[in-house]
Amino acid sequence: MTEATPTEADIKATMAQVLRRIAPEADLNAVSPEENLRQALDLDSMDFLHFLVGLHEALDVDIPEADYGRLTTTARIVAYMQEATQERTAKE
């Protein structure tokens, strides 16, 4: 089964949904695309880990631990998720 690459809006909506479960008071819309999410939303390392795991589950994208350090901003997460989805689709 081939699935389309999620749009930026799709990924951001998923990010907001996952974030609401972890830190209900956090507002993803208040963070600029290049701003560090952990700092801007005052997320500790465990909250951020739960956020990444939630994205993995919601978007069905494997995120190796080695990549965690790259996923610091909304822009980087969107690009990573789109690239991972395209790679997975190309293999199918």
C-alpha positions as CSV (number, residue, x, y, z in Angstrom):
1,M,0.0,0.0,0.0
2,T,1.4,3.4,-1.0
3,E,0.7,6.4,1.1
4,A,1.2,10.0,0.3
5,T,3.9,12.1,2.0
6,P,2.1,14.0,4.8
7,T,1.9,17.7,4.3
8,E,3.5,20.2,6.7
9,A,0.0,21.0,8.0
10,D,-0.7,17.3,8.6
11,I,2.6,16.9,10.6
12,K,2.1,20.1,12.6
13,A,-1.5,19.0,13.5
14,T,-0.1,15.6,14.6
15,M,2.6,17.3,16.6
16,A,0.1,19.5,18.3
17,Q,-2.1,16.5,19.1
18,V,0.8,14.5,20.6
19,L,2.0,17.6,22.5
20,R,-1.4,18.1,24.1
21,R,-1.2,14.7,25.7
22,I,2.2,15.4,27.2
23,A,2.1,19.1,28.0
24,P,-1.5,20.3,27.7
25,E,-0.5,23.9,28.4
26,A,2.1,24.0,25.7
27,D,1.1,26.0,22.5
28,L,2.9,24.8,19.4
29,N,1.5,27.8,17.5
30,A,3.5,30.1,19.7
31,V,6.8,28.6,18.6
32,S,8.5,29.8,15.5
33,P,9.6,27.0,13.0
34,E,13.3,27.5,13.8
35,E,12.9,27.9,17.6
36,N,14.1,25.1,19.9
37,L,11.0,23.2,21.0
38,R,12.3,22.0,24.3
39,Q,13.4,25.4,25.4
40,A,10.4,27.3,24.0
41,L,7.8,24.9,25.5
42,D,9.8,24.2,28.7
43,L,9.8,20.4,28.0
44,D,12.2,18.3,30.0
45,S,14.1,15.4,28.4
46,M,11.5,12.8,29.3
47,D,8.6,14.9,28.0
48,F,10.5,15.4,24.7
49,L,11.3,11.7,24.5
50,H,7.5,11.0,25.0
51,F,6.8,13.6,22.3
52,L,9.1,11.8,19.8
53,V,7.7,8.4,20.7
54,G,4.2,9.8,20.2
55,L,5.2,11.1,16.8
56,H,6.6,7.8,15.9
57,E,3.4,6.0,16.8
58,A,1.1,8.6,15.2
59,L,3.0,8.9,11.9
60,D,4.4,5.4,11.7
61,V,7.9,6.8,11.2
62,D,10.9,5.1,12.9
63,I,13.1,7.6,14.7
64,P,16.4,6.1,15.7
65,E,17.8,7.4,19.0
66,A,20.8,8.7,17.1
67,D,18.5,11.2,15.3
68,Y,16.9,12.6,18.4
69,G,19.4,15.5,18.6
70,R,18.5,16.6,15.1
71,L,14.8,17.0,15.9
72,T,15.0,20.2,17.8
73,T,12.7,22.5,15.8
74,T,9.3,22.3,14.1
75,A,10.9,22.8,10.8
76,R,13.4,20.0,11.3
77,I,10.8,17.6,12.6
78,V,8.5,18.3,9.6
79,A,11.4,17.8,7.1
80,Y,12.5,14.6,8.9
81,M,9.0,13.1,8.9
82,Q,8.4,14.0,5.2
83,E,11.8,12.5,4.2
84,A,11.3,9.4,6.2
85,T,7.8,8.9,4.7
86,Q,9.1,9.4,1.2
87,E,11.9,6.8,1.8
88,R,9.5,4.3,3.2
89,T,7.1,4.8,0.3
90,A,10.0,4.3,-2.2
91,K,10.9,1.0,-0.6
92,E,7.3,-0.4,-0.8
